[in-house]
Amino acid sequence: MKKFSILKLNKLCLSKRHCGRNEAIFEVMLNKLNLLFFVFALCLVLPICSIAQQIEKGYFRSPVKPGGRNYLSGNFSELRPNHFHAGLDFKFGGAEGEPIYAAADGWIHRIKISSFGYGNVIYLKHPSGHITLYGHLRNFVPKLHDWMVAKMYEAQQNELEIYPEEGELPVKKGELIAYGGNTGSSGGPHLHFEIRDSLDRAMDPLLAGFSEILDNTPPTPQKIAIVPLELDSRVNGKFQRIELTPVLSGSEYRIPETIRVTGRVGLEIQSYDRLDGATNQNGFPLFEVADDTGLLFSLLVDKIDYNYTRQFLLHTHQNRFTKLYFQPELKYDYISPADPATGVFEVGSGEKKNLQVRLKDTYQNTRIVKLTLTGADLDSIISDGAAPSTPQVSYFRNVMKIKVRQSDKGGLAKYFIGNQEYEILPAYQDAQSRTYLWDLRFGIPEKIDLCSEVYIPELVGHIPMGKEYLLATSKLSVKTEENSLLQDLYLRASHSGPSNAPILRLQETTEYLWNPIELVWDVSGYTGDKSKTHVYLRSPNGSRSFAGGEWEGGQIRFQTRNFGSFALAEDNVNPTITPIRVNAQGMRFTIKDNLSGIRSFEAWVDGQWVLMRYEHKQAVIWSETKDKQPLKGAVLLKVTDMAGNVAEYRSTIP
């Protein structure tokens, strides 16, 4: 690229002889050059210059097997059980030790040794402003490893994160920096690789054009869902979400069923992409919806701010289906046009709307799914299958749906809200059952007289998103911060179990929070050892994960970022320490805890602190000495669990 001086160009243009034959042309050119100089200077000062926000093909090389063939187990825009996957997962064939190379010139901007998250991880900063991340590493190259161990001994910390100064640890493109592993929250040996922009936002690494990764396969649709978006919306006559399986017809997929819709409805899709030579189901970045008039909706995910990764939980149904309609609560701007009507369909009675859903991966491989929506009138008489023996209650955003059996005592349901009473007719019914719909924005009912019986909802209140809020009941108080909720929360809470083994249930496990909320739970009947009793989140399979909590008399205060069932449990059992090897060459132990989990561990030999590395998946810790010095003297290892129980191991290395 030819270099030039803005100053020289400005001086050149001061001569009318070079800038034109009249003052008007000279002034226009000078103004343009001054504007160019201002933009150039602005890009030098600010870290958001547009050049740094793109990925130039050829700038980065593959960090794994450069010039060879690579396969991915995961990619950017892939939906994981509780988060959005922001990088590429390079396969190693099930073995650790794969050489990892720097993707471009730069310096180590951040480095961490940890047993969780990305595990052992390196962040490189590059002259372009980009950052590359290399996660789940087995170990760093010897020079870097020794540097890090020295820092850990200096800080006397078994896990450490450091931000070196620019130029302190430089690297060259293609330089060996580490070896691939399975550290941190990893399910097998692989490299997690990311490219971030200068604002630390993750970008799609496949845009770098790695020739080592091939993809000639278009995405595959699995299910299309049609969902009601308002109280008067219907799908095939009912307020329901239906899922349909596309059928392959030539190179396209079709929904053969007739779909009758009333009011405003939206589409959702469950789908995946495959790269050549791999069976993994990956994500892809681009969704489009069009009708006979042209493009109506576009969702392009090629960059993600880490502050908003959990927003994807709102933009999915149970973290499986991607919603193809605008939601005003979402904090990102991937949807185009950015309008409340985008992706929302309303078809007049007797009319038809032909739709195409286009799925595109980063390599522009495209798959089309076609379906037709047929408009229908709102009908109050709808066949709805067998009647439930007890009220069947479900929730969709702000709508509460109750289906009950028919009753000879009448059909008007009475909703009691404060000192007000509201009578409503069934939204639809048949000879077997009645279905009522209630918009919770009108109020939270304390009880509902369904003619055949009185139903007491588990609803305890409405918590608005986007603000600090405190909701208090006799047994529970909930405090939210400005960024706690993904959307308005109509809180459902139930209490069960005996006083000495209480259970608190909040919402469903398939509902999500953005950031933690704080709860104060009244369990005044509990008589166990409070110093060793904490709150645990119980999973559907019965396992328990530590949520913690601090006692305040008969109440316990704790935080959670997950909904589900919470229970108290007492952990007064010390962790276990099993020696594997204890000698001059090093120490290795298995450490386990029966309930709350390991909080910390510390080791000393001859009164000197010794670095202990940890792999939680194998429950193993091992020593690393500074400068590989042999160990000698009295050994003391302390292991503490989350409940404060402490185990000790003592011996002597001769």
N, C-alpha and C positions, 0 to 999 in steps of 0.2 A: 504494500500500500504506500502511495506517495505521501510523504509528510509535507505539511505546509505551516506557515506561521500566520496566525490571525493578525498579529501586529503588523507584519510585512504587507498583508493585503490591505489593511486599513491605511497604511502609509502610501501604498500605491494608489489608492483611490482618492487621496488628497490632491492628486494631480489631475486636473480636468482633462489634460491631454490624454491620459490613460483611461479615464472613466467615461468618456463620452464627449460629444461636441456641444452639449448644452447643460445648464445647471440643473434642470429638472431630472434628466436621466442620472446625473451624478448623485443627486440627493436620494433618489429611489434606491440606487445600488448601495450607497453608503448605509442607508437605513436597514437594508436587508443584511448587509454584512455585520452591522452592529447587533442585529437580532440574532444572527448566527453565533456571534461571539458570546452573547448573553446565554443562549441555550447551551453552548459548549461549556461555558464556565459553570452554569448551574449543574450540569451533569458531573463536573469534577467535584463540586461541593457536596451534592446530595447523593445518598447511596441508592437512589431509586431511578437512576438514569435508565431509560428504556432499553438500552443495549444490554444491561445486566439482567433484564427481566426475561430475556429469551434464551433458548439453548441453541447455540450455533453448531450445526452438524460438523463433526470432525474435531471440535475443540476438546471433547472428552473421549478417552479411549476406554474400552471395557476393563473393569477392575479384575475380571476373572478370565483366564485363558484368552488374553488378547490375540486376535488373529485366528483363533480356533472356533469351535462351535460351543455355544452355551444354551442351557435350558433353564427355564424359570419355573419355580413352584408357586410364585406369587408375583403380582404386578401392581402398578399404580391404579387407583380407583377401584380396587377390589374391596368388597364388603366383608369384614371379619365379624366374629361374634359380638364384639362390643366396640368396634372402632373402624375407621376408614384406613385402609393400608396405603401408605404414602411413599412406597418405593418398590424396588425390584428384589425378589428373593432368588439368588443364583443357586442352583443345585450343585452339590458336590458328589453325588453318587453314594450318599450315606456315610462318607468318611470325612474326618476332620483333617486339617493340615493343608488345605488348598492354598497356594500362594495368592496373596491379594496385592494388587498394584495400585499406585496412585493414578487417578483418572486424568489428571492434568497437573501442570506446575502449580506450586503454591507453598503453603506452610501449615503446620499443625495448629489449628485454631482452638481446638478443644479435644481433650482426651480423658477417658474415664475407664476405671476398672470397677465393675459392679457384678453382682450375681443376679440382678433383675433388670427388667427393661431391655435395652439393647445390649446388656452384658458388657463385655470389653469392646469399647467403641472408639473410633477415631473420626474427627471432623477436620477436613482440610478446607482452608480458605484459598481462593484463587484470584489472580489479578482481575478477572472479569467481574468479580463481586460475588460469584457463586460460592456455595459451600457444598462439599460432597461428604456423605456420611457412610461409614463402613462398620456395620454392627454385627454382634454375636461372634466376635473374633475369639479364636482359641488363645492366641498370644500375639504380641507385637514382635517385630524384629529385635534381635538382641540389644542393639544400641538403644532403641527406644524403650524396650522393656526394663533395662537396667536404670535408665533415667527415671522411669516411673516408680520403680521400687525404691529408689533413693528418696524420692519425694514422699512416698508413703511412710517410710521410716521417719522422715523429718516431721511429718504431721502425726505420726503414730495412729494411722487410720487404715483399717482393713479394706475399705472401699474409698476411692478418692476420685474427684473430678478436678481437672486443672485447665485453665485457659492460658496457654503460653503467649508470650509477646510475639508480635509479627516479626518474622525472621529468625526467631530463636530456634525453631526446628523446621528448616526448609525441606521441601521434597521436590523431586522432578517427575514429570510425566512418565509413567511406566516404571517408577521406582518401587521395589518391593518394600511394603510397609508392615505387613502382618500375615498371619495365617488363619484361614477360615475355621470356624468352630461351631459350638452349640451353646454358648454362654448366654445368660440372661433368660428372658421369657421366650425361649426358642424350643420348637418341637422336634428339631433334628438339625444336623449340620447343614449350614447354608450361610451365605452372605446376604445381609440386608443392606441394600445400597440405595442412597437417595441423592438427588440433586436439588439443592435449595437456592432460592434467589438471595439477593443482598438483604432482604427483609426477613430472612429465615423461613420463607414459605416454600413448601415442598412442590416440586414441579415433576411432570411426567418424564422419567429418565429415558423412556423409549424415543422421545423427541430428539435425543442425541444421535440417533441413527446408527446404533450398534449393529454392525454387519454380522456379528457372532450370533445374533438372535433372529430367527426367521419366523414369519407369520403370514401365511397365505390363506388362513382359515377364518371365515366370517363368524361373528357371534351367533349363539344358539338361544332362541327363546324357549322357555319352559312353561311359563304360565302368563296369561293376561288376566288382570283383575279389573272389574268395573265397580266403582264405589260411589255411594251417595255422598253429596257434599253439603246438603241442606236438609232441614226437617221435612220438607215436602218432596225431597228427591226419592225416586224409586228405581230399582233395577229389577226387571221382570216382575213388576207389580209390588215389590216389597222393599222396605228399608233394609237393605242387605248388601253385603260385599260378596260378589261371586267371582270365582276363579275358573278360568277356562283354559284348556290345553290347545295350543296351535297345532295344526296338521300341515305337514310338509306337502306342498303342491308345486312340483317342478323345483325351481330355485327359491321359491317364496313360501312363507307360511301363511295359513289362513285360519280364522276362527269360523267354523262352519255353522255354529249355532246362531239363531236369531236372538238378538239382545234388545229387549224393550226397555226404554228409559223414559223417565218422567222427571222434569226439573233438571237441576245442575248436577252433573256427574263428572268423574275423573277416571283416568286410566292409571294402572300400576303394572309393572312388568317384572317378572323373575327371569333372569337370563344369565349367561356366562359366555366367556370367550376362551378359546384354546389357542396356544401357540404351537407351531409345527414341532412334532416330535415329543410332545409332553401331554399327559392325560389330565393335568391339573385344570380345574375350573377357575379361570381368572376373571378379572373385571375388564371393563372397557370404558372409554371416556365420553362417548357421544351418543345421545338419544335425540331423535327428532320425531315429531308427529305432524302429519300433513293430511289435508283433505283434498277434494277435487279442485279447490281454488289455489292451493299451494301450501307452503310451510306455515304451521301454526305455533309450534313449540320447539324449542331447542334447549338441551341441557348438555353443556360441555364442561367436564371436570378435568382440567389440565394443570391446576395449581390449587394448593390448599394451605390456609393459615392454620397453624397448630392450635391456635386458640379456639378454633371452630370445628375441629374434627368430629366432635360428638354431635354436631348439628346434623350429620348424616343419619343419626338414629331417628331424628324427626322426619327426615326425607325418605325414610323407608318404612315399610310395614313389617314389623317383627324382624327387622334387619335382613329381610330376604327379598322383598319387592321394592323396586325404585318407583317413587311417586312421580308421575309425569304431569303434574299440575302445580301451579304457583301456590306457595304458602307464605302469607305475610310475615310469619314469625321467623322465617329462616334468615340467618345472618350473612349468607353468602350470595353472590350475584351471578351464579352460573346459568340461571334461567333467562331465556330471551323469548319474547319481549318481557321486561320486568313489569308485569301488569297483573292485577288480581284476576283478570279473566283468562290469562294464559293457561292453556291446558284444560279449561273448564268447558264442558259441552252441554248444550241444552237444545234438544231436537223437538220441533213442533209435532203435535199429534198427527200421525199418518205419514210423516216425512222420514226420509232416510239420510244418514250421513255416513259416507264411506271414508274410512280412516286408514292411513298407513303409519305404522310405527317402524322407524328406521334405526337400526342398531349398527354403529360404526366403531371399529377399533382404531388404535393409533396408526395402523398401517392402511387405513381407509378400506379395509374389507367390510362389506356392507351386507346386512340381512334385512329383509322387509317382512313385516307381519301385517296382514290386511284383515280388517273387521268392519262390520256395518252396525251402526246403532239405529234403531227404529223408534221414533217418538210415539208415546202412548199417553192417554188421558189418565189422570189420577182416579183410582178406583177404590172404593171402600170395601168391596167384597172380593177377597182373594183367597184361593185355596192355599192353606199354609201347613198342611201335614197334621200329624198327631198333636194333641194338646198335651202340654207338660203337666205332671202331677203337682208340681209346685211352681211358683212364678219363676220364669226364665228371664234373667236380667242381664243385659249387656250394655256396653258404653262405646260410643264412637265420638271422640272429641267431646263436644258439649251436648251430645244427645244421649239421653237415657232411654233404652228400649226395654219394655216389659211385655212378655207374652204369657198369657194365662188361659186356663180353660174357660169355656162358656159357663155362665151362671144364670139360673132362673130368677136371681135377685136383681137383675138389671145389668146395664152395660156402661153406665157412667162411672168413671173413676174419679175419686176425690183426692187431690193433692193438698196436703196441709203444710203451709210455709209460714212460719211465725204465727201471727193471729189471722192469717188469710187462708181461705179455702177456695180451691179451684176445681171445677168439674169439667172433665174433658171426655169426649167420645173416643172410641177406638180409632186409630189411624186406618186400620183395616181389620177384617175378621172373616171367619167362615163359620160353619156349623159347629166346629170343634173348639175354636180358640179365638181370643181377642188379642190384638197387639196395640199397645199405647206408646206414644213417643212424647218425650218431654225435653224441652230445651232448657238446660241447666242455667243458662244465662238469665232466665226469668226468675230463678230462685232455687234453693236447695231444699227439697221436701224432707220433713222430719218423719212423715209417715204417709202411706198411700192406701186408701180404702178401695180395694179392687172388687167390691161387691161380694165376691165369694170369700174373701179373706182380707186382712190388713197386713200390708208389707212394710217393714221398717228398713229403709235403705242403710247401707254402710257409709253413705256420704256424710262427711262431717264439716265440709265447708269449701269455699272457693278461694284459691290463692292466685292472685294475678301475677303474670310474668313481668320481668323487667323492673322490679322494685323490691326493696326490703319489706318483708311482711311477717307478721306473727299471727298464727292461728292457734287458739288455745281451747281445749275441751277439758272435761273433768279428769281424764286419764292421760291426755297427750297434748303437748304443744309442739308446733312446728314453726321453725324460723327459716325463712329463705332470704337470700341476698339478691342483688340486682341481676346477677348472672347465674342463678341456681336453676331456673326452669327453662325448658325448651319451648313451652307453651303454657297457657293458663292451666292450672291444676285444679280439678274437681276431686278433692281428696277423699279417698275411701279408706277407712280404717276399721279393723275388727279386732276384738280382744277375746282370747279363749285360753283354756287350760286352767289348772288350779293355781292358787295364789303363790305357791312355791315353785311353779314351773309355768309361768305365763308365756303366752305367745301373742305377738303383735303382727298383724298382716296389713301391709300397705300396697294398694294397687295390685297390678300383675307384674310378673318378672319381665314381660315383654313391653312394658312401658319404661320410659327412660327420663333421667335427669341430665342437665348439662353439667352442673357442678354440685358439690355436696350441699345437703340441707342439714340443719341441726334439729334434733328431736330431744324432748325431755319426756320420758316415759314414767308414769306413776306405777310403781310395782311395790307399793307399801306393804303388801302381805308377804313379801319375800323374807325368809329367815336364814338363808345360807350365809356363808362367809363372803361378805361384800368385798373384802380386800382382794379376793381371788376370783370374783364373779364379774363377768363382762357380757356384753351383747354380741351375739353371733348371728350372721345371716345364714339361714338354712336354705340349701338348694333343693330342687325337686327330688334329687336322689338321696336326700338325707344328710349329705355332708354339711359341715359348718365352717364358715370363714369368719375370722376375727373382725369385729367392728369396733370393739373397745368400749369406752364409756367411763364417766366419772360419777361417783355416787354423791348425791346431795340429799341426805336423809333417806326417805323412802322413794326417791326418784333417781333415775340414772340418765345422764346427758350423754348423747353420742351423735356422731355424724354418719351420713351414708350418701353414696351417689347411686345406689341401686334400690329398687323396690323389691318387695317379696315378703317372706316370713322371717321375723326376728324372734330370738329366744335368748333366755339367760342360761349361762352354763358356768360351772365352777371348775377352775383348773388349779389344783393345788399339788400337782405332780411335777417334780423336777424334770428337766430334760435329761435325756440319756447320752452318755459319752462312751463310745467304744473305741479303744485304741486299735489302729491297724499297724502302725509302725512308729516307734519312738526311739530314735538313736541319733548319733552325731550327724548323720547325713540328712536328717529331717524328721518331721512329725506328720502323721496323717491319722485322722479320726473320722468316725461316723458320728454325727450328732442328730438327734431326733427329738421331737416333742409330740405328746399325745393329743393335744387339742389346740392351744392358742397359737402355736408356731414360734419359731426362733426369732428373737429380737436382736440379740448381739452375742458376740464371743470375743474374748481377749486371752492372749497367751503371753507368758513370761518364761524365760529360761535364765537361770542364775540372776534373777532380778531384772533382766533386760527385756523390754517389749519385743515380741517377735511377730512379724507379719503373717497372718493366716488368710489364705484364699479360700473361697467358698463356692461350691456348686450345689445349689439347693435341690436340683432335680435328682441328684445321687445322694444328697444329705452328707456330703463329704467336705471336710476342711483339711488343708495341708499348709505346711510352713514354707516360706521363702525367706532366706537369710540375705542380708545385705552383703554384697561382695562374696557370696557363696561361702561364708565362714561356717565351720562346723559348730554344732551345738554341744554344750557341756554345762552340767549343773542341775540345780533343782528346777523341775517343770511344774508350772501351774497354769491350768486352762480353766476359764470360767465361761459358762454358757448360760444365758438368761433368756427365758421365754417371754411372750407378750404379756403374760399375767404376772410377771415379776418373780417367778420361781427360778432359783439359781442352782446349777449343778457345777461341781468342781472335780477336776482330775489332777492328781499330784503323783509325781514320780521323780526319778533322778537319772540323768544321762551321765554315765561315768566318763 
